[in-house]
Amino acid sequence: MQTDVTFRCDDGFDMPGVLTTDDGHEGPRPGLLMIYEALGMNHEMASVARDLSSEGWTVLIPDLFSRGPKPICIARCIRTIMAGKGPQLADLEAARRYLVSLPQVDDQRVGAIGFCMGGGFALLLAMTGKYQASAPFYGIAPKQMPQSCPVVASYGGRDLVLAKDPERLRGNLVELGVPHDVKVYPDAGHSFYSKAPGKIMEMVGPYTPMRVGHHEPSAQDAHRRVVEFFREHLDGAAGTAPGD
């Protein structure tokens, strides 16, 4: 079941979001904060949330682009990812607090997952100490990571823009001694997990430096890896509470 919700941000702004639950699972479940790609909230992101919820997780997608014109919101988000700090992180923290306040969510088991732009945010959230696991898809890897929760990351090998990010991320996680699974799919490009919401992107995307386009075999394998990783590091994390 998907429901439109709102939650209060630190500055008093009521941010909308989409909450996805699966009535087939009983009792408090792990929660997932999902950050969408640069295309924003659309049917494809809603479909991804439903797939994740069917695995036993309650999923919240905060609408970070609700604070103004979409191009300006995108620019602000990218600036925050590159700087490692910014107001969007406060909004995501407000979203996390709302998620863990729900009676159907186990506040000791919270994960993050993000795509494209959202993948960059998922890596920033991994460093906050408030998540048990993070799953960035083709996200910009921080140059340095002082700490991190376990990370399962997926990149497309044909994505020329993020060619160096998988190894940088892997190196950071190895140095930290953090459980991780960083995989590059050689036959996939950027945004290989989700399907293009329009014909124009579907036609033009493969010819951009990022080689944007859905690649079903890679998407299926990445989904399997994320589910298995979350089963171990998120579902099994009871008793390890995130920070307040």
C-alpha positions as a printed Julia matrix, in Angstrom:
244×3 Matrix{Float64}:
  0.0     0.0     0.0
  1.32    3.44   -0.93
  0.2     6.54    0.91
  0.97   10.22    0.48
  2.32   11.6     3.75
  3.87   14.8     5.1
  6.42   15.33    7.84
  7.7    18.45    9.56
 11.25   19.61    8.79
 13.41   21.51   11.24
 12.53   24.88    9.7
  8.79   24.19    9.94
  8.37   23.2     6.28
  5.9    20.35    5.74
  7.61   18.07    3.25
  5.52   15.58    1.28
  6.59   12.01    0.73
  5.38    8.57   -0.28
  5.16    5.8     2.31
  5.02    2.21    1.1
  4.02   -0.7     3.33
  3.12   -4.32    2.73
  0.17   -5.56    4.75
  1.39   -9.14    4.35
  4.11   -8.62    6.96
  3.18   -8.43   10.63
  4.83   -6.59   13.48
  7.38   -3.76   13.44
  9.55   -4.02   10.35
 12.85   -2.46    9.34
 12.48    0.93    7.69
 14.13    2.15    4.51
 14.69    5.79    3.61
 14.76    5.86   -0.17
 16.16    8.86   -2.08
 15.09    9.13   -5.69
 17.2     9.86   -8.75
 17.48   13.29  -10.36
 14.28   12.74  -12.34
 12.41   13.02   -9.06
  9.26   11.34   -7.82
  7.66    9.28  -10.59
  5.92    5.97  -11.25
  9.21    4.12  -11.64
 10.5     5.19   -8.22
  7.12    4.25   -6.72
  7.44    0.82   -8.35
 10.93    0.34   -6.89
  9.57    1.23   -3.45
  6.81   -1.38   -3.83
  9.37   -4.04   -4.77
 11.44   -3.22   -1.69
  8.4    -3.18    0.57
  7.38   -6.63   -0.65
 10.66   -7.9     0.8
  9.51   -6.89    4.29
 10.55   -3.26    4.69
  8.58   -0.06    5.18
  9.84    2.48    2.63
  9.66    6.27    2.8
 10.55    8.47   -0.19
 10.84   12.12    0.88
 10.17   14.62   -1.91
 13.31   16.75   -1.77
 12.17   18.64   -4.87
  9.11   20.07   -3.11
 10.92   23.19   -1.91
 10.89   25.07   -5.21
 11.35   24.75   -8.97
 12.79   21.36   -9.85
 15.98   22.6   -11.61
 16.88   24.72   -8.59
 16.21   21.83   -6.2
 18.4    19.52   -8.29
 21.24   22.05   -8.25
 20.95   22.43   -4.48
 21.0    18.68   -3.97
 24.08   18.2    -6.15
 25.84   21.02   -4.31
 25.11   19.33   -0.98
 26.39   15.97   -2.21
 29.61   17.5    -3.5
 30.16   19.52   -0.31
 29.08   16.77    2.07
 26.87   19.2     3.93
 23.73   21.22    3.28
 20.06   21.7     4.21
 18.92   18.6     2.31
 20.69   16.46    4.91
 18.58   18.1     7.61
 15.46   17.3     5.57
 16.55   13.67    5.25
 17.14   13.5     8.98
 13.62   14.83    9.54
 12.37   12.11    7.19
 14.27    9.46    9.18
 12.78   10.69   12.44
  9.3    10.52   10.94
  9.94    7.02    9.6
 11.13    5.61   12.94
  8.19    7.23   14.73
  5.74    5.0    12.86
  4.37    2.07   14.89
  5.0    -0.37   12.03
  8.72    0.48   11.93
 11.43   -0.96   14.18
 13.48    2.12   15.09
 16.55   -0.05   15.74
 16.67   -1.24   12.12
 16.85    1.56    9.57
 18.55    1.52    6.18
 19.11    3.94    3.31
 18.91    3.31   -0.41
 19.35    5.81   -3.22
 19.68    6.04   -6.97
 21.87    8.4    -9.01
 21.65   11.64   -7.04
 20.04    9.6    -4.29
 23.02    7.24   -4.32
 25.25   10.15   -3.31
 22.9    10.95   -0.46
 22.78    7.3     0.61
 26.56    7.39    1.05
 26.4    10.61    3.08
 23.74    9.04    5.3
 25.92    5.96    5.73
 28.43    8.17    7.56
 25.95    9.6    10.1
 25.9     6.64   12.46
 22.1     6.51   12.28
 21.67    3.7     9.74
 22.4    -0.01    9.91
 23.02   -0.45    6.17
 23.12    1.62    2.98
 22.62    0.7    -0.67
 23.83    3.41   -3.08
 23.26    2.91   -6.78
 25.76    4.76   -9.01
 26.32    7.41   -6.36
 29.18    9.9    -6.12
 31.65    8.44   -3.63
 33.01   10.79   -0.94
 36.75   11.4    -1.1
 37.05   10.49    2.56
 34.75    8.57    4.9
 35.51    8.96    8.63
 32.97    6.26    9.45
 30.3     4.21    7.7
 27.65    1.59    8.22
 27.82   -1.54    6.01
 27.42   -0.64    2.32
 26.23   -2.57   -0.71
 26.93   -0.45   -3.81
 26.24   -0.95   -7.51
 27.75    0.82  -10.52
 27.61    0.49  -14.29
 30.92   -0.21  -15.98
 29.92    1.76  -19.09
 29.28    4.91  -17.02
 32.26    7.09  -17.94
 31.41    9.89  -15.49
 31.58    7.72  -12.36
 34.36    5.42  -13.58
 36.62    6.1   -10.56
 33.96    6.13   -7.86
 33.59    2.36   -7.24
 37.28    1.91   -6.45
 37.38    5.06   -4.31
 34.39    3.82   -2.33
 35.82    0.34   -1.99
 39.13    1.75   -0.76
 37.4     3.88    1.88
 35.37    0.94    3.17
 38.36   -1.41    3.23
 40.32    1.16    5.24
 37.45    1.47    7.7
 37.09   -2.29    7.98
 33.37   -2.0     7.23
 31.4    -4.89    5.7
 30.77   -4.02    2.07
 29.86   -5.31   -1.37
 30.84   -2.93   -4.18
 30.14   -4.32   -7.64
 30.6    -2.9   -11.13
 28.42   -4.33  -13.9
 30.5    -4.22  -17.11
 27.55   -4.35  -19.51
 25.52   -1.65  -17.74
 25.63    2.12  -17.71
 24.18    4.74  -15.38
 20.61    4.24  -14.12
 20.66    0.58  -15.13
 18.36   -0.41  -12.27
 15.28    1.62  -13.14
 13.46    1.97  -16.42
 13.4     5.32  -18.23
 10.1     7.13  -17.53
  9.92    8.55  -21.06
 10.81    7.67  -24.64
 13.21   10.6   -25.05
 15.47    9.49  -22.21
 15.23    5.91  -23.42
 16.42    6.94  -26.88
 19.04    9.54  -25.94
 20.42    8.11  -22.67
 22.63    5.35  -24.14
 24.54    7.93  -26.2
 25.49   10.2   -23.29
 28.82    9.82  -21.41
 26.92    8.08  -18.61
 25.44    5.55  -21.06
 22.09    5.88  -19.3
 19.76    2.95  -19.76
 18.04    0.03  -18.07
 19.92   -3.27  -18.1
 17.69   -6.05  -16.82
 20.31   -8.76  -16.0
 22.35   -6.27  -13.97
 19.22   -4.92  -12.28
 18.12   -8.39  -11.23
 21.52   -9.28   -9.82
 21.79   -5.95   -7.99
 18.35   -6.47   -6.45
 19.4    -9.92   -5.25
 22.59   -8.54   -3.7
 20.8    -5.69   -1.93
 18.16   -8.02   -0.5
 20.77  -10.49    0.76
 22.92   -7.71    2.23
 19.96   -6.07    3.97
 18.82   -9.44    5.31
 22.17   -9.77    7.07
 22.98   -6.21    8.1
 19.55   -4.58    8.43
 17.04   -7.29    9.31
 19.51   -8.86   11.72
 20.49   -5.58   13.37
 18.0    -5.69   16.26
 19.59   -4.38   19.42
 21.91   -2.0    17.59
 20.08    1.28   17.81
 20.76    4.2    15.48
 21.67    7.56   16.94
 18.99    9.86   18.29
